[in-house]
Amino acid sequence: MIGPGKAIDTERYFVICSNVIGGCTGSTGPSSINPDTGKPYGSDFPIITIPDMVNAQRYLVDMLGIEKLLCVLGGSMGGMQTLQWIVSYPERVRSAIPIATTMKHSPQQIALDEVGRQSIIGDANWRGGDYYGQSLPAKGLAVARMVGHITYMSDISMNEKFGRRTRKPTKDSSKFEPVFEVEKYLEYRGDDFVKRFDANSYLYITKAMDYFDLLDSKSLSDVFKGVRAKVMVIAFKSDWLYPSYQSKEIVKACKLSGVETTYCEVSSSYGHDAFLLRVDEETHLIKHFLNSVQNGNNSKGTLVHEARAQNNR
């Protein structure tokens, strides 16, 4: 989706993509070294929120000398950050594309996250979050990822991909060894995730998503009051983790606040994963939307800010 000639064309746009705080691949997180102790933060790392992530990104944008962003976009938790950007810094965002996301987690979404967290916390190797330099809570994190991955797919996509195909068990197989293709796939996904992700980050990031509540007792007509960005909301019909009704609620809130908003619901059997897979449809929508944003406002000030961004490439 990002690159020369793609939806987010790097020959036209200066692209900023930072890792979130609380993560484990660049920005400060629980596996980072605490300067006060010389050891990883572990469970001493503070609870972080989606607004915290966005505030950190705002500092990054300030450091780059960029006064206004042409567009903020992202899917799932990235969509939450997108919504937070236009609410927290309405004067600094010209447009926004929240994809397959929500203004707040439902009880079902929180429950699914909690199952993953309990799997990690219940692993004997978690040790209250202070496992660095020792055996990792690999089994707990792998199961959490397996549960998560189930929610990213749909009944149709799982049937098309796996059906009820099985593998012949070996003579040394236990009674409960995975034999169905779908079981082996989930086992592979879980084991692979453990190699590249930190269990504590999983806990902190899912908690940040669960705490996210853009409504926060506000009425729908007040959520996006003062927002100046042009918004395009994208949802996918088979997404049962972030169902389209949540995207429609975002659209309704935008409309009630007088925000110019477009809603696009894409047909797909991929479930929540569709936002990572339906590239052609999203490319068409995003290219057209970004062109309309640029053509709709050609003020000298905006062009200066865009040129300044290019100079920081």
URQUILIN-V169363 format. One record per residue. PSI is psi in whole degrees, 0 to 359 (* if undefined). BURIAL is 1 if it has 24 or more other ideal C-beta (glycine too) atoms within 12 Angstrom, else 0. D_CENTER is the distance of its C-alpha to the mean C-alpha in Angstrom with 1 decimal. Layout:
PSI:BURIAL:D_CENTER / PSI:BURIAL:D_CENTER
//
This chain:
339:1:15.1 / 126:0:16.0 / 178:0:19.7 / 123:0:23.2 / 359:0:23.8 / 185:0:20.3 / 313:1:18.2 / 90:1:17.3 / 111:0:20.8 / 356:0:21.3 / 348:0:25.0 / 328:0:24.4 / 145:1:21.4 / 117:1:20.6 / 129:1:17.0 / 124:1:15.2 / 99:0:12.2 / 150:1:12.2 / 146:0:10.8 / 148:1:9.9 / 145:1:13.0 / 346:1:13.2 / 196:1:11.9 / 19:1:14.5 / 44:0:14.6 / 300:0:16.1 / 164:1:15.5 / 132:1:17.4 / 187:1:16.5 / 338:1:18.7 / 354:1:20.1 / 158:1:21.2 / 127:0:24.9 / 116:0:26.1 / 339:0:28.8 / 335:0:30.9 / 340:0:31.3 / 9:0:30.7 / 163:0:28.5 / 145:1:24.8 / 315:1:23.5 / 228:1:22.6 / 353:1:22.9 / 349:0:24.2 / 137:1:20.8 / 155:0:20.2 / 133:0:17.6 / 158:1:14.9 / 170:1:13.1 / 317:1:10.4 / 324:1:13.7 / 316:1:14.6 / 315:1:11.7 / 321:1:12.6 / 320:0:16.2 / 320:1:15.9 / 324:1:14.6 / 320:1:17.5 / 322:0:19.9 / 314:0:18.8 / 320:1:19.4 / 315:0:22.7 / 326:0:23.7 / 351:0:23.3 / 24:0:25.6 / 123:1:23.4 / 329:1:24.3 / 139:1:22.3 / 135:1:19.2 / 317:1:19.8 / 144:1:16.3 / 129:1:12.8 / 156:1:10.2 / 161:1:6.6 / 150:1:5.1 / 242:1:3.9 / 330:1:2.8 / 329:1:3.6 / 324:1:6.2 / 317:1:7.3 / 322:1:8.0 / 312:1:9.7 / 321:1:11.7 / 323:1:12.6 / 312:1:13.8 / 337:1:16.3 / 316:1:17.5 / 323:1:18.1 / 62:1:19.4 / 331:1:20.7 / 354:0:23.4 / 5:1:21.2 / 123:1:19.0 / 329:1:20.8 / 163:1:18.1 / 144:1:14.6 / 89:1:12.6 / 130:1:10.0 / 129:1:9.1 / 59:1:9.1 / 192:1:8.2 / 162:1:10.8 / 343:1:12.9 / 149:1:13.3 / 142:1:12.9 / 166:0:16.0 / 323:0:18.4 / 318:0:17.5 / 320:1:13.8 / 319:0:15.0 / 318:0:17.7 / 320:1:15.6 / 321:1:13.7 / 324:1:17.2 / 316:1:18.7 / 317:1:16.5 / 317:1:17.3 / 329:0:21.0 / 318:1:21.1 / 310:1:20.3 / 328:1:22.6 / 351:0:25.3 / 128:1:25.5 / 335:0:28.8 / 357:1:27.4 / 320:1:24.8 / 44:0:27.7 / 19:0:26.0 / 357:1:23.3 / 65:1:26.0 / 1:1:26.1 / 136:1:25.8 / 2:0:28.8 / 189:0:29.5 / 134:0:28.4 / 155:1:24.7 / 60:1:23.4 / 318:1:22.6 / 316:1:23.6 / 316:1:21.5 / 322:1:18.3 / 317:1:19.2 / 321:1:19.8 / 318:1:16.6 / 322:1:14.8 / 314:1:17.4 / 314:1:16.6 / 317:1:12.9 / 327:1:13.8 / 320:1:16.3 / 341:1:14.0 / 338:1:12.0 / 183:1:15.5 / 166:1:18.3 / 318:0:21.9 / 313:0:23.1 / 325:1:20.9 / 323:1:21.9 / 319:0:25.5 / 322:0:25.5 / 323:1:24.1 / 325:0:26.1 / 220:0:28.6 / 29:0:30.8 / 143:0:31.7 / 164:0:33.0 / 145:0:34.1 / 124:0:37.6 / 151:0:37.6 / 168:0:39.6 / 340:0:42.8 / 6:0:41.1 / 145:0:38.2 / 168:0:37.8 / 329:0:37.9 / 17:0:34.2 / 139:0:32.9 / 128:0:30.2 / 333:0:32.1 / 145:0:29.9 / 321:0:27.7 / 325:1:24.6 / 314:0:25.4 / 323:0:25.8 / 314:1:22.6 / 322:1:20.6 / 317:1:22.8 / 314:0:22.0 / 319:1:18.2 / 313:1:18.6 / 322:0:21.1 / 322:0:19.3 / 322:1:16.1 / 329:1:18.6 / 339:0:19.9 / 7:0:16.8 / 151:1:15.0 / 131:1:16.4 / 318:1:17.0 / 320:1:17.1 / 322:1:13.7 / 317:1:12.4 / 311:1:14.6 / 319:1:13.6 / 317:1:9.8 / 326:1:10.2 / 322:1:13.0 / 321:1:11.2 / 319:1:9.0 / 324:1:12.5 / 339:1:14.3 / 126:1:12.4 / 92:1:15.1 / 333:1:15.6 / 308:0:18.8 / 53:0:20.3 / 3:0:23.6 / 159:0:23.7 / 160:0:24.9 / 326:0:22.9 / 349:0:25.2 / 344:0:24.4 / 313:1:20.6 / 23:1:20.5 / 129:0:24.1 / 352:0:24.7 / 132:1:21.6 / 351:1:23.1 / 150:1:20.3 / 133:1:20.6 / 138:1:17.7 / 120:1:16.7 / 129:1:14.6 / 133:1:13.7 / 170:1:13.7 / 134:1:15.1 / 326:1:18.2 / 5:1:17.8 / 106:1:14.3 / 349:1:15.6 / 314:1:12.5 / 76:1:11.4 / 156:1:14.9 / 337:1:16.1 / 331:0:18.1 / 324:1:15.2 / 321:1:14.5 / 328:1:18.3 / 323:1:18.5 / 315:1:16.4 / 315:1:18.9 / 316:1:21.8 / 319:1:20.9 / 313:1:20.7 / 318:0:24.0 / 335:0:25.7 / 3:1:24.9 / 20:0:26.3 / 131:1:23.2 / 117:1:23.6 / 140:1:21.0 / 139:1:20.6 / 130:1:19.1 / 120:1:18.6 / 117:1:18.3 / 133:1:18.3 / 129:0:20.5 / 149:1:19.0 / 6:1:19.8 / 355:1:16.7 / 212:1:14.8 / 330:1:11.0 / 345:1:11.4 / 327:1:13.1 / 344:1:10.4 / 349:0:10.8 / 330:1:14.5 / 64:1:16.1 / 317:0:16.5 / 313:0:19.9 / 315:1:19.1 / 323:1:16.1 / 314:0:18.2 / 313:0:21.0 / 314:1:19.2 / 318:1:17.5 / 313:1:20.7 / 318:0:22.8 / 313:1:20.7 / 324:1:20.7 / 319:0:24.4 / 325:0:25.1 / 315:1:23.5 / 316:0:25.6 / 338:0:28.7 / 347:0:28.5 / 104:0:28.9 / 38:0:30.9 / 151:0:32.1 / 322:0:33.4 / 316:0:31.3 / 318:1:28.0 / 323:0:29.4 / 316:0:30.5 / 321:1:27.0 / 320:1:25.6 / 322:0:28.5 / 321:0:27.9 / 318:1:24.4 / 324:0:26.0 / 342:0:28.4 / 8:0:25.8 / *:0:24.6
//
